[in-house]
Amino acid sequence: MLQETADGLYCPAGDFYIDPWGSVARALITHAHGDHARSGSAAYLCAEPCAPLLRRRFGSEALVETRAYGEPISLGSTRVSFHPAGHVLGSAQIRIEGPDGVWVISGDYKRAPDPTCPAFEPIPCDTFITESTFGLPIFYWDPGAFLIGEILAWWDANRQSGRASLLFCYTLGKAQRILAELARLTDRRVLVHGAMISMIDAYRDAGIQMLATAPLIELARGTSCAGELILAPLMARGTPWMRRLGEFSDAFASGTMRIRGVRRQRNVDRGFVLSDHADWPALLQTVRDVGATRVLTTHGHPEPLARYLATQGLESGVIRTAWEGEAAEQGD
């Protein structure tokens, strides 16, 4: 059904690519992160909620077509539909039904609840292509509500000590999830780096309820940030933008914080193990839920997951990609 090419996964029966890293005639996009949505293709097709994010990334001149979740479209000799992946706003799995049975390409996904996007929907299939960004048994996540409570407690402790709380997180998905989850616990305003404003606005336009935000850069010179929570991408670290913060404690929210060595490399005061990807138990549960007899792995740690699945009697293998999950999301 799908072939690995220099431009990415290609479906000859439907004449389209899925999340191509080259410029192609027709690209089907699972979600708007930069490791899956690349500019330069002639036409794009995505789930309806994803379109505003793609237009912000590609520009208004890009040709972006949409389908509602679950709404099929015929492409060549295939029928294609998008289904919720639970990763970020507009994220989707792609189901392809054609001459070689039913294939599902997961894109990035998680099984934990998230107030910013519909929950993952297991789709029965013959062949399942799963992400494996965290495809090792060491990766397991605590409940999201517990982690958000930890972030709020860290913020409160810094407020009492007269420090700002600088939380590094991804511009698309993680920042909005944190703002939406915190809105269940507090009504405080949050300061943000200017690079986050566009995607935060896109989520608000989609009706996602989040804490009120203000760009840090718009504060008058000399305004104290003591007690404030500030969200910023990692690219802001070490830049003149940080001179406005005064005394602060910093943290990073990412699944990579499960690894102590990564926490030391990031050199932050706190690491919050908050991920928008499936952990090891969720990956295995998803394989069981979809009932596929062939499971192909991609992104992150595909080889260990493929080897484990082979020991469970499944046909398995690895699909290579030009981009690698959270490593690419950090630069979004």
C-alpha positions in Angstrom: 0.0 0.0 0.0 2.8 2.4 0.9 6.3 2.8 -0.4 9.3 4.5 1.2 10.7 7.1 -1.2 13.2 10.0 -1.1 10.2 12.3 -0.4 8.6 10.1 2.3 5.8 7.6 2.4 4.0 7.3 -1.0 0.7 5.5 -1.8 0.7 4.5 -5.5 -2.9 3.4 -5.5 -4.0 6.9 -4.3 -1.2 8.9 -5.8 -0.4 10.8 -2.6 2.2 11.1 0.1 1.8 11.1 3.9 3.7 13.7 5.8 6.3 14.1 3.1 9.6 15.9 3.8 10.0 16.7 0.1 7.8 18.9 -2.2 5.1 16.7 -3.8 1.9 17.1 -5.8 -0.4 16.0 -3.0 0.4 15.7 0.7 -1.8 14.2 3.4 -0.8 15.7 6.7 -1.3 14.0 10.1 -0.7 17.2 12.1 1.0 20.6 12.0 4.3 20.0 13.8 7.3 20.8 11.6 8.5 17.2 11.4 5.2 16.2 9.7 4.1 19.3 7.9 6.7 20.7 5.5 6.1 23.6 3.1 6.5 23.4 -0.7 3.9 20.8 -1.8 1.3 21.8 -4.4 -1.7 20.7 -2.3 -2.4 19.5 1.2 -5.2 17.4 2.7 -5.8 17.3 6.5 -8.4 16.9 9.2 -10.6 20.0 9.4 -9.3 21.4 12.8 -5.7 21.2 11.5 -6.2 23.6 8.6 -5.8 26.9 10.5 -2.5 25.7 11.9 -1.2 24.7 8.5 -2.2 28.0 7.0 -0.3 29.8 9.8 2.7 27.7 9.1 2.6 27.7 5.3 0.9 31.1 4.5 -2.6 31.9 3.2 -1.6 31.1 -0.4 -1.1 27.4 0.4 -3.8 25.1 -1.0 -5.2 23.3 2.0 -8.2 21.0 1.6 -10.0 19.4 4.6 -12.2 16.6 5.7 -14.1 16.2 9.0 -13.0 13.3 11.2 -14.4 10.1 9.9 -15.5 11.5 6.5 -14.1 9.4 3.7 -12.7 10.6 0.4 -11.9 8.5 -2.7 -8.3 9.0 -4.0 -7.5 6.8 -6.9 -8.5 3.2 -6.0 -8.3 4.0 -2.2 -10.7 5.4 0.4 -9.1 7.6 2.9 -10.3 9.1 6.2 -8.9 11.0 9.1 -9.4 10.0 12.8 -8.5 11.6 16.1 -5.0 11.0 17.3 -5.1 12.9 20.6 -1.7 14.5 20.1 -2.4 18.2 19.5 -5.2 20.2 18.0 -6.2 18.8 14.5 -3.9 15.8 14.8 -5.2 12.7 13.0 -4.5 9.1 12.1 -4.9 8.4 8.4 -6.9 5.3 7.5 -6.4 3.9 3.9 -8.6 1.2 2.5 -7.5 -0.2 -0.8 -6.3 -3.2 -2.8 -4.0 -4.3 0.0 -6.5 -4.1 2.8 -6.8 -1.5 5.5 -3.7 0.5 6.7 -3.7 3.0 9.5 -0.8 5.6 9.8 -0.9 6.9 13.4 1.1 10.1 13.0 2.0 11.2 16.6 -0.5 10.2 19.2 -1.2 9.8 22.9 -3.8 8.0 24.9 -3.9 10.4 27.9 -6.8 12.9 28.1 -6.1 16.4 26.8 -8.7 19.3 26.9 -7.3 20.8 23.7 -8.1 17.9 21.3 -10.4 14.9 20.8 -9.2 11.6 22.4 -7.4 9.0 20.3 -9.7 6.6 18.5 -8.4 3.0 17.9 -9.1 2.1 14.3 -9.1 -1.7 13.4 -6.7 -2.4 10.6 -4.5 -5.0 8.9 -1.3 -3.0 9.0 -0.6 -0.3 11.6 2.2 2.2 11.3 2.9 3.5 14.8 5.1 6.3 16.1 7.6 5.1 18.7 9.1 8.4 19.9 9.2 6.9 23.4 9.4 3.2 22.3 11.4 2.0 25.3 10.1 0.5 28.6 11.8 3.2 30.6 9.2 5.7 29.3 6.0 5.8 31.3 3.9 8.8 32.2 2.2 9.8 35.4 -1.4 11.1 35.1 -1.6 14.5 33.4 -3.6 16.1 36.3 -0.9 15.1 38.7 1.8 16.7 36.6 -0.2 19.9 36.1 -0.6 20.0 39.9 3.2 19.8 40.3 3.6 22.7 37.8 1.1 24.8 39.8 2.9 23.9 43.1 6.3 24.9 41.6 4.8 28.2 40.4 3.3 28.8 43.9 6.6 28.1 45.6 8.4 30.6 43.3 5.7 33.2 43.9 6.2 32.9 47.6 10.0 33.3 47.1 9.6 36.4 44.9 10.9 34.6 41.8 9.5 34.3 38.2 8.8 30.8 36.9 10.2 30.2 33.4 8.7 27.0 31.8 10.2 25.9 28.5 7.8 24.0 26.4 6.9 23.4 22.7 5.2 26.2 20.9 2.5 24.0 19.3 0.6 21.6 21.6 2.5 21.6 24.9 2.1 25.3 25.6 -1.7 25.2 24.9 -2.2 22.0 26.8 -0.5 23.6 29.9 -2.6 26.7 29.6 -5.8 24.7 29.3 -5.0 22.3 32.1 -4.0 25.1 34.5 -7.3 26.9 33.7 -9.0 24.1 35.7 -7.0 25.1 38.8 -6.5 28.9 38.7 -7.5 32.0 36.8 -4.1 33.8 36.8 -2.6 35.4 33.8 0.4 33.8 32.1 3.2 35.7 30.3 4.4 34.1 27.0 7.2 34.5 24.5 6.2 36.2 21.3 6.9 33.1 19.2 4.0 31.3 21.0 1.3 33.9 20.3 0.2 32.8 16.8 -0.5 29.2 17.8 -2.2 30.2 21.1 -4.5 32.5 19.1 -5.3 29.6 16.7 -6.3 27.4 19.7 -8.5 30.3 21.1 -10.1 30.7 17.6 -10.9 27.0 17.8 -12.8 27.5 21.0 -10.2 26.0 23.4 -10.5 27.5 26.9 -7.1 28.5 28.3 -5.7 30.9 30.9 -5.4 34.6 29.8 -2.0 35.3 28.3 0.1 38.4 27.6 3.4 38.8 25.6 6.3 39.4 28.0 7.7 41.9 25.5 4.7 44.2 26.0 5.4 44.8 29.7 6.8 48.2 30.4 10.6 48.3 31.0 11.4 47.8 34.6 8.2 45.8 35.4 8.9 43.1 37.8 8.2 39.5 36.7 8.4 38.2 40.3 5.6 35.6 40.9 4.7 35.3 37.2 4.6 32.1 35.1 6.3 32.6 31.7 6.1 30.1 28.9 8.8 30.1 26.3 10.3 27.8 23.6 13.8 26.4 24.1 15.2 28.7 21.4 14.7 31.7 23.8 17.2 30.3 26.2 20.3 32.5 26.5 18.8 35.3 24.4 18.5 39.0 25.4 14.7 38.3 25.9 15.5 36.7 29.2 17.1 39.8 30.7 13.6 41.0 31.5 12.9 38.2 33.9 15.0 39.2 36.9 15.4 36.4 39.4 13.8 33.2 38.1 13.6 29.4 38.4 13.4 27.5 35.2 11.9 24.2 34.1 11.3 22.1 31.0 8.1 20.1 30.2 8.8 17.1 28.0 8.7 13.3 28.0 12.5 13.4 27.6 12.7 14.6 31.3 12.2 10.9 32.3 15.9 10.5 31.5 18.2 11.9 34.2 21.0 12.5 31.7 18.8 14.7 29.6 17.7 16.7 32.7 21.4 17.4 33.4 22.1 18.3 29.8 19.2 20.8 29.8 20.6 22.3 33.1 17.2 23.4 34.4 16.0 23.6 38.0 13.0 21.3 37.3 11.9 18.7 34.8 8.3 17.9 34.3 7.7 14.6 32.5 4.7 15.8 30.5 4.5 14.4 27.0 2.0 14.5 24.1 3.2 11.1 22.8 2.3 7.6 23.8 4.5 6.0 26.5 5.6 2.3 26.3 2.4 0.9 28.0 0.2 3.0 25.7 2.1 1.9 22.6 1.5 -1.8 23.4 -2.1 -1.2 24.4 -2.7 0.6 21.1 -1.3 -2.3 19.1 -3.6 -4.7 20.9 -6.6 -2.3 20.4 -6.3 -2.0 16.6 -5.8 -5.7 16.1 -3.3 -5.4 13.2 -1.2 -8.5 12.3 1.6 -6.3 10.8 2.9 -3.3 12.8 5.6 -1.0 11.4 7.4 1.4 13.7 8.8 4.9 13.0 10.2 7.9 14.8 12.3 7.9 18.0 13.1 4.4 19.1 11.5 2.2 16.4 13.9 -0.8 16.5 13.3 -1.8 20.2 9.6 -1.6 19.7 9.7 -3.6 16.5 11.9 -6.3 18.0 9.5 -6.6 21.0 6.4 -6.9 18.8 8.1 -9.6 16.8 8.5 -11.7 20.0 4.7 -11.3 20.4 4.1 -13.1 17.1 3.4 -9.9 15.0 5.0 -9.2 11.7 7.0 -6.0 12.3 9.6 -3.7 10.8 10.9 -0.2 10.8 10.1 2.8 8.5 12.8 5.4 8.4 12.0 9.1 8.6 14.0 12.3 8.0 12.7 13.8 11.2 12.5 12.4 14.8 9.6 13.3 16.9 10.2 15.6 19.9 13.7 16.5 18.6 12.0 18.3 15.7 9.1 19.7 17.8 11.7 21.6 20.0 12.5 23.7 17.0 9.0 24.4 15.9 
